[in-house]
Amino acid sequence: MFDSKPLPYARTQSCNISAVYTYEQMPIEPIVWHVHTHEHKDRSADWYWALGLVAVLGAGISVYLNDILFAAIIILGALSIGVLMVRGPREHQVQIDGRGINVDGTLYKYTTVQSFWVAVDEPLEERAHELDERVWLYVTTTGYLHPRITLPLVDLEHGHNVRNYLLQFVDEEEQHPHFAEHVAELLGM
């Protein structure tokens, strides 16, 4: 009775649907804020001399041990750190919307984001003059070169807003700063 042949004008199209939302779940407005790459601290000339001395000593020991490549890496690393400290922090725009997390034009789609965590740091003794806690967004992605993104948030209320927004799309999993982040903070980078 019914013919199962497709109609001659009907075409099949592949369609990629990343998420389906109900009206209540649809995000109204993206969350946008600006962050700096690091806190800028004025360095004395002694700091740069110490950086250079450590680099030259490390490179010298590497050359003595016949590891020229490691010596070159030490020198390039020290030069990079020195240039970054002289230049100061850059400002980046962060936007969280229905597509993903966008950091200066680099979109991390929710399909590549494994989990997130909003963490609150208590002020340390050297930052006792700051009244507010520091709030961080840790994002774990599936990327090999950049699997972890750490973003400072404006304040605690902003942290709650970001958390509630991201819970619609991504799993929440407790995360802590990596060892390298602690070392960079101790060195003032």
N, C-alpha and C positions, 0 to 999 in steps of 0.2 A: 504494500500500500504506500509506504513512504520510501522514497529513494534516498539512499545514504550518500550519494555523491555530493561533493561540495559545489556550491554555486559558482558559476564561472567568474563572477565579479568579486567573490570573497577572497581575501588574501590573508594569509597568516603572518603575523608580525610577532617577533620576539619582544618581550617587554621585561625590563628589570624593575622590580619593585623592591625598594630597600626597607620600607616600613609602611604600615597602614595604621592610621590614627583615627580615633573617634573625635568628634568635635571637642569634647572636654579635654582630650590629651594634646590637641594641636597647640604647639607653642605660639603664644601671641606675638611676642617681640623677642628678638635676640638679645643676649646679654653681651655688652661690649665694654671693654675697659683697656687701659694702656698700662704696660709694665716696662720696667727697665731691665737690661740684661744683668746688671749687678748694682750693688750699692757703691757709689763712687767715694773713695777715700783718698785724700791727698797724700801722696807718697813723698817722702823726703829723698834727697839724693843718696843717702845711706842705704835706703831700701833697694834702689836700683844697683848700687855697687855690690850689695850682698847677693842680689840675684845673679849678676854677672860673675861674681867670684865663685858661687856654687856651680854655675854652668861651666866655667872654665875648669874647675877642679874635677867635676864629673866627666867632662870631655877628656881631660888629661888622663884620668884613670882608665877610661875606656880605650884610649889610644895605647897606653902602656900595656893593656891586656889584649891588644891587637883586635879591637872591636871598633873599627872606624865608623861603621854605620850607626852604632849606638851613640858615638860621640857626635855625629852630625844631627841625630834626632834630639839629643840634649841641647845643642846649640840652637837649633830651630825652635824648640819648645820654649827656651828662655827668651829668645827674641820675640816670639809670638806673645808670651805673657807680658813682656815689657811694653810692646806696642799697644796691647789691649789696655794696660793700666794707664798709659799716657793718654790714650784716646778718650777714655771714660765710657760710661754706659750709653747704649742706644735705646731708644724707645720703640716698643713693638705694640701693635694693636692686636688684641685677642677678642675673638667673637665666637660665642657659642650660640648655634641656631639649630634648626631642625635637620640640617645636613651633617653637622659635625662640629669639631673644634677647629677654628681657623686662626692660625698664628701668622700674621704678616703675609697672608696670601697662601700659606701652606695649609691645605685642608686635610684634617685627620677625620675621615668619615667614621661614623659609629660602627661600621662593619669591621674597621681595623683597630678600634679601641676595645681592649679587653676589660679594663676596670678603671676605676678612679677612686680617689680618697681626698677628702677635705680635712686638713690637719691644722691644729692650732698650736703654735709655739708660745710658751710662756716667755716673757722678757727675761733675758739673762742679766747678770750683774752689770756688764758694761753697757747694756741698753736699758738700765733701770729708769732712765728719764722718760722713756716711751711709755705712755699710759696704756696703749692698746697692744693686744697680743698680735703676733704676726700670723697670718692665715695663709696656707699654701694649698694649691690644687696639684695633686700627683696624678698623672695619667699614664697608664701602661698600655702600650700599643703593640701590634704584631710586627712592627718594623725591626729590621736587623741593625741598621746603623744608628737609629735613634729610638730605642724601645721605651724610653721613659721621658716624660715631659714634666717639668716642675715649673709651676706658674704661681707667682705671688698674687694674692687676692687683696682687695681694697681694705676690707674690714670683716668683722664677724658676721654682720648682717648680709654682706655681699656673699660670703661663704655659704650661708644658708640658702640664699637664692640660687647660687650656682649648683649646690648639691641637689636641691629639689628639681631643678631643670634637668640635670644629667640623669637623675633616677628614672626619668621617662624612657631613656634610651640605652643606658649602660649599667652593668652590675657594679655595685659598690664593694670594694675589698680593701681592708686596712693595709696601708703602705706607710713606710717610714723613709726618711732621707737615706740615700746611699752614703757609703763611707767617703767617696770622693767629694760629695757636697759638704760634709763636715770638714774635710781637709781644706777645701776652697774657702770656707768661712773662717777657719783659723788663720789662713794665710791672708785673709782680707781681700779675696778675689770675687 
